[in-house]
Amino acid sequence: MEKKQAKKKLLIRKVLKIIMIVALVSVIPYYYSRNKSVGKELTALVTNYNNACPMMISNDIRMESVNTLPDNTIQYDFVLVRVQKENIDVEALKKSVEKEILVSSKTNPSLEAFRDNGSTVIYHYMDINGKNLFIVTLTPEMY
């Protein structure tokens, strides 16, 4: 029983940290969008992030890279540095993260550039061993 409670607490902490990451990652486009076109903004954003990567976002999350993909898409790659896929409820974590990303995408002013540009944003999460945990894709229709 105590192990289940400990796992739930760990999962909750992870979800909260991922929410913080989403918020942090969301802030940068706001500052770039003030005086630049969206295309230039996204290119500058990706360049700046990749120059700093890998970057610890929190004690548990490291941003590995940011990439532009075809069709106006940006992908963020994160590693949960204290998580092994075998020791976590991946589906529960994914559902929580998806919900928070969707809420943030609709209300967060720093994501305005993505909404205005009709961009797709992919959030890719891996465990400490590089195993894929899950991918959350935010499409323009979801804003």
C-alpha positions in Angstrom: 0.0 0.0 0.0 2.8 2.4 0.9 4.5 1.6 -2.4 1.4 2.6 -4.4 1.1 5.9 -2.5 4.8 6.6 -3.0 4.4 5.9 -6.8 1.3 8.2 -6.9 3.2 11.0 -5.2 6.1 10.5 -7.6 3.8 10.6 -10.5 2.1 13.8 -9.2 5.5 15.4 -8.8 6.5 14.5 -12.3 3.3 15.8 -13.7 3.7 19.1 -11.9 7.3 19.4 -13.2 6.2 18.7 -16.7 3.6 21.4 -16.4 6.3 23.8 -15.3 8.3 22.8 -18.4 5.4 23.4 -20.7 5.0 26.9 -19.1 8.7 27.6 -19.5 8.9 26.4 -23.0 5.8 28.5 -23.8 7.3 31.8 -22.6 10.2 32.0 -25.2 8.0 32.4 -28.3 6.2 35.3 -26.7 9.4 37.4 -26.5 10.5 36.5 -30.0 7.1 37.3 -31.5 7.1 41.0 -30.5 9.1 42.3 -33.5 9.7 39.3 -35.8 7.6 37.3 -38.3 6.5 33.9 -37.1 8.8 32.1 -39.5 11.9 34.0 -38.3 10.7 33.6 -34.7 10.5 29.9 -34.9 13.8 29.6 -36.6 15.5 31.8 -34.0 13.8 29.9 -31.2 15.0 26.6 -32.4 18.5 27.9 -33.0 18.7 29.5 -29.5 17.4 26.4 -27.8 19.7 24.0 -29.6 22.7 26.2 -28.8 21.8 25.7 -25.1 20.9 22.0 -25.3 21.0 19.8 -23.4 19.5 22.1 -20.8 18.2 21.1 -17.4 14.7 22.6 -17.1 14.3 21.2 -13.5 15.9 18.6 -11.3 14.0 15.9 -13.2 13.7 17.2 -16.7 16.3 17.9 -19.4 15.5 19.4 -22.8 17.6 17.6 -25.3 16.7 19.4 -28.5 14.2 21.5 -30.4 13.6 20.8 -34.1 11.6 22.3 -36.9 9.7 19.7 -38.9 7.8 20.0 -42.2 4.4 21.6 -42.3 4.9 24.3 -39.7 5.8 21.9 -36.9 8.1 22.3 -33.9 9.2 19.3 -31.8 10.6 19.6 -28.3 12.5 16.5 -27.0 12.7 16.0 -23.2 14.3 13.4 -20.9 12.8 12.6 -17.5 16.2 12.0 -15.9 14.9 10.2 -12.8 12.4 8.0 -14.6 12.7 4.5 -16.0 9.9 3.4 -18.3 9.5 0.2 -16.4 8.8 2.0 -13.1 6.1 4.5 -14.0 2.5 4.5 -15.2 3.2 5.9 -18.7 -0.4 6.2 -19.7 -1.5 8.1 -16.5 1.4 10.5 -16.9 0.6 11.0 -20.6 -3.0 11.8 -19.9 -2.1 14.3 -17.3 0.4 16.0 -19.5 -1.9 16.1 -22.5 -4.6 17.8 -20.4 -2.3 20.5 -19.1 -0.8 21.2 -22.5 -4.3 21.6 -24.0 -5.4 24.0 -21.2 -2.2 26.0 -21.5 -2.4 26.2 -25.3 -5.8 27.8 -25.2 -5.1 30.3 -22.5 -1.4 31.0 -22.3 -0.6 34.3 -24.1 3.0 33.1 -24.7 1.6 30.5 -27.1 -0.1 33.2 -29.2 2.5 33.0 -31.9 1.8 29.3 -32.4 -2.0 29.8 -32.4 -1.8 32.7 -34.8 0.6 30.8 -37.1 -1.4 27.6 -37.0 1.7 25.7 -35.9 1.7 22.1 -34.7 3.8 21.5 -31.5 5.1 18.1 -30.6 6.3 17.3 -27.1 8.4 14.1 -27.1 9.3 12.6 -23.7 11.9 9.9 -23.0 13.2 8.2 -19.9 16.7 8.3 -18.6 17.7 5.4 -20.8 16.5 7.1 -24.0 13.3 4.9 -24.2 10.3 6.7 -25.7 7.7 7.3 -23.0 5.1 9.2 -25.0 4.5 12.0 -27.5 1.9 14.7 -27.1 0.9 16.5 -30.3 -0.8 19.9 -30.2 -2.4 20.7 -33.5 -3.9 24.0 -34.6 -7.4 22.6 -34.3 -6.8 21.9 -30.6 -6.1 25.5 -29.7 
